[in-house]
C-alpha cells in the first residue's frame, strides 16, 4: 500500500537554508518556509529514455524486418529462442520489453519472466541457482500462457563454462521456456547457443528516423532547437538512440531553454565534449610529421584533453580512409589494428599505451618504414 504523503515527507524532506526540498512520488518540489508557497522545480524528474521508451513493437524506431518477423511469430504462437545483437542504444532491450508486452499484456510477470544481467552474474552459479530453477518450474495454468521467458542481457559477458551449461538448459526446457539472449558482440556467444536461436542484428538507428524521434520529444518537452543541432546530436551519437535522447534531455538544463531561445549545434557540441575537426586535423598533421619521441608527448596531450577515446578512434579511422598517403592494403592493415586497440581499451587496457602504439604504427607506415604490428597487451 502506498505510504501517506505526510509519511513520505517526514522520511525524505531535507532542510536547505530557508528552503525545504521535498520529493513527492518522483517529482521534486520546493517549499518556501516563509510563505509555504509550493513551486514545482521539476515537473517530471523521469529520464526521457524511460519516459519515451516504446510500449509496443510498432513504436520501435526502424528495424522493420525484425518487427515483422516477431509479430508473425506472436500471431502464430510459435516464438523460438531469440538472440538480439548489435551496438549500444540500437533498440535491443526496448524490443524485448515491447515483445513481453505483446505476449503477456498487463499480467503479473513474476511467474512468467526472469530477467538477468550477465555482466553482474556471469558464472556457472547463476545458471545453477537461478536459471535452471526458473526454467524448470511448471506453468501456471491460470495465466493461460504457452511458455515462460528468460532474458539474459549482456550475455557476451558470460563465461564459456556458464554458456555451455546454459545450452543444456535450453535443450531440456524448450517445451515450457524460451530464452532471449541480448549481447553486443555475437562472436562472444558459443556456436551451440547461436544455433538454437533465431538471431537478429540491430544496426545503428537511421539518422532521419532518429531526428524524427528527437523532434517529437522536443515538441512535447517545449525545447526550441534548430535543424543543425538535431544533425549534430545524431552525428555525435552515431545511431545510439539512448545516447541521443539523453543528449537532448541535457539541453533542457541550458540557460537558453529557460529563456525559451533557440538551441543551436554549438550548445550541443559544448555539452557533449565534441571533438572539433580542427583538433583532429592538427593531430593528424603532427602524427604524420613527428618523430617517435614527439609522438609520445602528443599522445599524452590527447589523453589529457579528456575527449572520449572511442570518438577519437572513430575520427582517426576516417582520416586513414580518406588520406591518399596510404595504399588500400595499408589502410586495411591500419584499420584492423585500430579495431584491436579499441577492443583492448574497452576491456580495460591502458588508453595511453594503446593510443601511443596506434599513432606510432600509423606514423611508421606513413613513412614506409617496415615494422611488425605492435603487440596488443
C-alpha positions as CSV (number, residue, x, y, z in Angstrom):
1,X,0.0,0.0,0.0
2,X,1.3,3.5,-0.9
3,X,2.6,5.5,2.1
4,X,0.8,8.6,3.1
5,X,2.1,11.9,1.7
6,X,3.0,13.0,5.2
7,X,4.9,9.8,5.9
8,X,6.9,10.2,2.8
9,X,7.7,13.9,3.5
10,X,8.9,13.0,7.0
11,X,11.2,10.4,5.5
12,X,12.9,12.4,2.7
13,X,12.5,16.1,3.5
14,X,15.8,17.9,3.6
15,X,16.3,21.4,5.0
16,X,18.5,23.7,2.9
17,X,18.8,27.2,4.4
18,X,15.3,28.7,4.2
19,X,14.1,26.2,1.6
20,X,12.7,22.7,2.0
21,X,13.3,20.3,-0.9
22,X,10.6,17.7,-1.0
23,X,10.5,14.7,-3.4
24,X,6.9,13.5,-3.8
25,X,6.3,10.4,-5.8
26,X,9.2,11.1,-8.1
27,X,8.7,14.9,-8.5
28,X,11.0,17.4,-6.8
29,X,9.2,20.4,-5.4
30,X,10.3,23.5,-3.4
31,X,8.5,24.9,-0.4
32,X,9.4,28.4,0.8
33,X,9.5,28.1,4.6
34,X,8.3,31.7,4.9
35,X,5.1,31.7,3.0
36,X,4.7,28.0,2.5
37,X,4.1,28.6,-1.2
38,X,4.8,25.5,-3.3
39,X,6.7,25.9,-6.5
40,X,7.4,23.0,-8.9
41,X,11.1,22.8,-9.5
42,X,11.0,19.8,-11.8
43,X,7.6,18.9,-13.1
44,X,8.9,15.5,-14.0
45,X,12.2,14.1,-12.9
46,X,11.9,11.0,-15.0
47,X,14.6,10.1,-17.5
48,X,13.4,10.7,-21.0
49,X,14.8,7.4,-22.2
50,X,12.3,5.7,-19.9
51,X,9.5,8.2,-20.4
52,X,9.6,7.8,-24.2
53,X,10.5,4.1,-24.3
54,X,8.5,2.2,-27.0
55,X,5.5,0.5,-25.5
56,X,4.7,-1.8,-28.5
57,X,6.7,-3.3,-31.3
58,X,5.1,-0.8,-33.7
59,X,6.7,2.1,-31.7
60,X,10.3,0.8,-32.1
61,X,12.4,3.1,-34.3
62,X,13.4,1.3,-37.5
63,X,14.2,-2.4,-37.7
64,X,11.1,-3.1,-39.8
65,X,12.0,-6.6,-40.8
66,X,12.8,-7.7,-37.2
67,X,9.4,-6.2,-36.1
68,X,7.5,-8.0,-38.9
69,X,9.1,-11.4,-38.0
70,X,8.4,-11.1,-34.3
71,X,4.8,-10.0,-34.9
72,X,4.3,-13.1,-37.2
73,X,5.8,-15.3,-34.5
74,X,3.5,-13.9,-31.9
75,X,0.4,-14.3,-34.1
76,X,1.3,-17.9,-34.7
77,X,2.1,-18.5,-31.1
78,X,5.4,-20.1,-32.1
79,X,8.2,-18.0,-30.7
80,X,11.7,-19.5,-30.9
81,X,14.7,-18.8,-28.7
82,X,15.9,-15.4,-29.8
83,X,19.3,-13.6,-29.9
84,X,19.5,-9.9,-30.4
85,X,22.9,-8.5,-31.0
86,X,24.4,-5.1,-32.0
87,X,25.8,-1.8,-30.7
88,X,24.5,0.1,-27.6
89,X,21.3,2.1,-27.9
90,X,20.1,0.4,-31.1
91,X,16.8,-0.9,-29.6
92,X,17.6,-4.5,-28.4
93,X,16.3,-4.1,-24.9
94,X,13.4,-1.9,-25.9
95,X,12.3,-4.5,-28.5
96,X,12.4,-7.2,-25.8
97,X,10.3,-5.0,-23.4
98,X,7.8,-4.4,-26.2
99,X,7.7,-8.1,-27.1
100,X,7.0,-9.1,-23.5
101,X,4.1,-6.6,-23.5
102,X,2.6,-8.2,-26.6
103,X,2.9,-11.7,-25.1
104,X,1.7,-11.1,-21.6
105,X,-0.1,-7.8,-21.5
106,X,-0.7,-6.5,-18.0
107,X,-0.4,-9.9,-16.4
108,X,1.9,-10.2,-13.3
109,X,5.3,-11.2,-14.8
110,X,6.7,-12.7,-11.6
111,X,5.9,-16.3,-12.7
112,X,6.5,-15.8,-16.5
113,X,9.6,-13.6,-17.0
114,X,13.0,-13.8,-15.4
115,X,15.5,-11.1,-16.4
116,X,19.2,-11.3,-15.6
117,X,22.1,-9.1,-16.4
118,X,25.0,-11.4,-17.2
119,X,27.6,-8.7,-16.6
120,X,26.7,-8.9,-12.9
121,X,26.1,-12.6,-12.8
122,X,28.2,-14.3,-15.4
123,X,29.4,-17.5,-13.9
124,X,28.0,-21.0,-13.8
125,X,26.4,-20.5,-10.4
126,X,23.7,-18.2,-11.9
127,X,22.8,-21.0,-14.3
128,X,22.6,-23.5,-11.5
129,X,20.9,-21.3,-8.9
130,X,18.5,-19.1,-10.9
131,X,18.1,-20.2,-14.5
132,X,17.6,-23.9,-14.0
133,X,15.2,-23.4,-11.1
134,X,13.0,-20.9,-13.0
135,X,13.2,-22.7,-16.4
136,X,12.1,-26.0,-14.7
137,X,9.1,-24.5,-12.9
138,X,5.8,-25.8,-14.3
139,X,3.5,-23.2,-16.0
140,X,0.6,-21.7,-14.0
141,X,-2.5,-22.8,-15.9
142,X,-4.5,-19.9,-14.6
143,X,-2.2,-17.5,-16.5
144,X,-3.1,-19.2,-19.8
145,X,0.4,-18.8,-21.3
146,X,2.3,-21.2,-23.5
147,X,5.8,-20.6,-22.2
148,X,7.9,-18.6,-19.7
149,X,10.7,-16.3,-20.9
150,X,14.2,-15.9,-19.5
151,X,16.0,-12.7,-20.7
152,X,19.8,-12.7,-20.5
153,X,21.1,-9.2,-21.0
154,X,24.8,-8.6,-21.8
155,X,25.1,-12.4,-22.3
156,X,28.5,-11.9,-24.1
157,X,29.9,-11.4,-20.6
158,X,29.1,-15.0,-19.6
159,X,32.0,-17.4,-19.1
160,X,32.3,-20.3,-21.6
161,X,31.5,-22.7,-18.8
162,X,28.3,-20.9,-18.0
163,X,27.3,-20.7,-21.7
164,X,27.9,-24.5,-22.0
165,X,25.6,-25.1,-19.0
166,X,23.0,-22.7,-20.4
167,X,23.0,-24.6,-23.7
168,X,21.9,-27.8,-21.9
169,X,19.1,-25.9,-20.1
170,X,17.9,-24.6,-23.4
171,X,17.7,-28.1,-24.7
172,X,15.8,-29.7,-21.8
173,X,13.3,-26.9,-21.0
174,X,12.3,-25.7,-24.5
175,X,8.8,-27.1,-24.2
176,X,7.9,-24.5,-21.5
177,X,10.7,-21.9,-21.6
178,X,12.1,-19.5,-24.2
179,X,15.4,-17.7,-23.9
180,X,16.1,-14.2,-25.2
181,X,19.9,-13.6,-25.5
182,X,20.9,-9.9,-25.7
183,X,24.5,-9.0,-26.5
184,X,26.8,-6.5,-28.2
185,X,29.2,-9.0,-29.7
186,X,27.8,-12.1,-31.4
187,X,31.2,-13.7,-31.7
188,X,31.5,-14.0,-27.9
189,X,28.5,-16.4,-27.8
190,X,29.3,-20.0,-28.3
191,X,28.0,-21.7,-31.5
192,X,25.9,-24.2,-29.6
193,X,23.7,-21.4,-28.3
194,X,23.6,-19.4,-31.5
195,X,22.5,-22.5,-33.4
196,X,19.5,-22.8,-31.1
197,X,18.3,-19.2,-31.6
198,X,16.8,-17.0,-34.3
199,X,19.4,-14.3,-34.5
200,X,18.7,-10.6,-35.3
201,X,21.3,-7.9,-35.8
202,X,20.4,-4.4,-34.6
203,X,22.2,-1.8,-36.7
204,X,22.6,1.8,-35.6
205,X,19.4,3.9,-35.9
206,X,19.0,5.7,-39.3
207,X,19.7,9.4,-39.0
208,X,16.4,10.6,-40.4
209,X,14.4,8.3,-38.2
210,X,16.4,9.4,-35.1
211,X,15.8,13.1,-35.9
212,X,12.1,12.5,-36.3
213,X,12.0,10.8,-32.8
214,X,14.0,13.7,-31.3
215,X,11.7,16.3,-32.8
216,X,8.7,14.5,-31.4
217,X,10.2,14.5,-27.9
218,X,11.4,18.1,-28.2
219,X,7.9,19.3,-29.2
220,X,6.4,17.6,-26.1
221,X,9.1,19.0,-23.8
222,X,8.9,22.5,-25.3
223,X,12.6,22.6,-26.4
224,X,13.3,25.0,-29.3
225,X,16.2,23.5,-31.3
226,X,17.3,24.1,-34.9
227,X,17.9,21.5,-37.6
228,X,21.7,21.7,-37.4
229,X,21.5,20.9,-33.7
230,X,19.5,17.7,-34.4
231,X,22.1,16.7,-37.0
232,X,24.9,17.4,-34.5
233,X,23.2,15.1,-32.0
234,X,22.9,12.2,-34.5
235,X,26.4,12.7,-35.8
236,X,27.9,12.6,-32.3
237,X,25.8,9.7,-31.0
238,X,26.3,7.6,-34.2
239,X,22.9,5.8,-34.2
240,X,22.7,5.3,-30.5
241,X,19.1,6.2,-29.6
242,X,19.7,6.1,-25.8
243,X,22.6,8.5,-26.0
244,X,20.8,10.7,-28.5
245,X,17.7,11.1,-26.2
246,X,20.0,11.7,-23.1
247,X,21.8,14.4,-25.0
248,X,18.5,16.0,-25.9
249,X,17.4,16.0,-22.3
250,X,20.7,17.6,-21.2
251,X,19.8,20.6,-23.4
252,X,16.9,21.2,-21.0
253,X,19.3,22.4,-18.3
254,X,20.9,25.2,-20.5
255,X,20.0,28.9,-19.9
256,X,18.6,29.1,-23.4
257,X,15.9,26.5,-22.6
258,X,14.8,28.6,-19.6
259,X,14.9,31.7,-21.7
260,X,12.9,30.0,-24.5
261,X,15.6,30.7,-27.0
262,X,16.6,28.5,-29.9
263,X,19.3,26.0,-29.1
264,X,22.0,25.5,-31.8
265,X,24.6,23.0,-32.7
266,X,27.2,24.9,-30.7
267,X,25.4,24.2,-27.5
268,X,25.2,20.5,-28.5
269,X,29.0,20.4,-29.1
270,X,29.6,22.1,-25.7
271,X,27.6,19.7,-23.6
272,X,28.9,16.5,-25.4
273,X,32.7,17.3,-25.3
274,X,32.5,17.0,-29.1
275,X,36.0,16.8,-30.7
276,X,36.4,19.8,-33.1
277,X,37.5,18.9,-36.6
278,X,40.4,21.4,-36.2
279,X,41.7,19.4,-33.3
280,X,41.6,16.2,-35.3
281,X,43.3,17.9,-38.3
282,X,46.1,19.1,-36.0
283,X,46.6,15.6,-34.5
284,X,46.7,14.1,-38.0
285,X,49.4,16.5,-39.3
286,X,51.6,16.0,-36.2
287,X,51.0,12.3,-36.4
288,X,52.4,12.1,-40.0
289,X,55.3,14.5,-39.4
290,X,56.5,13.9,-35.9
291,X,59.3,11.7,-34.5
292,X,58.5,8.8,-32.2
293,X,59.7,10.8,-29.2
294,X,57.4,13.7,-30.1
295,X,54.5,11.3,-30.6
296,X,54.7,10.3,-27.0
297,X,54.2,13.9,-25.9
298,X,51.4,14.4,-28.4
299,X,49.7,11.2,-27.1
300,X,49.9,12.5,-23.5
301,X,48.3,15.8,-24.6
302,X,45.5,14.0,-26.3
303,X,44.8,11.9,-23.3
304,X,44.8,15.0,-21.0
305,X,42.1,16.6,-23.1
306,X,39.7,14.0,-21.7
307,X,37.9,13.8,-25.1
308,X,36.1,10.4,-25.5
309,X,38.7,7.9,-26.6
310,X,36.1,6.0,-28.7
311,X,35.2,9.0,-30.7
312,X,38.8,9.9,-31.2
313,X,39.5,6.5,-32.7
314,X,36.5,6.9,-35.0
315,X,37.9,10.2,-36.2
316,X,41.3,8.6,-36.8
317,X,39.7,5.8,-38.7
318,X,38.0,8.3,-41.0
319,X,41.4,10.0,-41.6
320,X,43.0,6.8,-42.5
321,X,40.3,6.0,-45.0
322,X,40.3,9.5,-46.6
323,X,44.1,10.1,-46.8
324,X,45.6,9.2,-50.1
325,X,49.0,8.8,-48.5
326,X,48.1,5.2,-47.7
327,X,47.6,2.4,-50.2
328,X,44.4,0.3,-49.8
329,X,46.4,-2.6,-48.3
330,X,47.9,-0.3,-45.7
331,X,44.5,1.2,-44.9
332,X,43.2,-2.3,-44.3
333,X,46.1,-3.2,-42.0
334,X,45.8,0.1,-40.0
335,X,42.0,-0.2,-39.6
336,X,42.3,-3.8,-38.5
337,X,44.9,-2.8,-35.9
338,X,42.8,0.2,-34.8
339,X,39.9,-2.2,-34.1
340,X,42.1,-4.3,-31.9
341,X,43.2,-1.2,-30.0
342,X,39.6,-0.2,-29.4
343,X,38.7,-3.6,-28.1
344,X,41.7,-3.6,-25.7
345,X,40.7,-0.1,-24.3
346,X,37.1,-1.2,-23.8
347,X,38.4,-4.3,-22.0
348,X,40.3,-2.0,-19.6
349,X,43.8,-1.8,-21.1
350,X,45.7,1.5,-20.5
351,X,44.4,4.0,-23.0
352,X,47.8,5.9,-23.2
353,X,49.8,2.8,-24.1
354,X,47.3,1.6,-26.7
355,X,46.9,5.0,-28.3
356,X,50.6,5.6,-28.4
357,X,51.2,2.2,-30.1
358,X,48.5,3.0,-32.7
359,X,49.8,6.5,-33.5
360,X,53.4,5.2,-33.7
361,X,52.3,2.4,-36.1
362,X,50.4,4.9,-38.3
363,X,53.5,7.1,-38.3
364,X,55.8,4.3,-39.3
365,X,53.6,3.1,-42.2
366,X,53.1,6.6,-43.5
367,X,56.9,6.8,-43.9
368,X,57.0,3.3,-45.5
369,X,59.1,2.0,-42.6
370,X,58.8,-1.8,-42.4
371,X,57.5,-2.6,-38.9
372,X,55.9,-5.6,-37.2
373,X,52.4,-4.9,-35.9
374,X,52.7,-3.8,-32.2
375,X,51.9,-6.4,-29.7
376,X,48.5,-5.9,-28.1
377,X,48.6,-6.2,-24.3
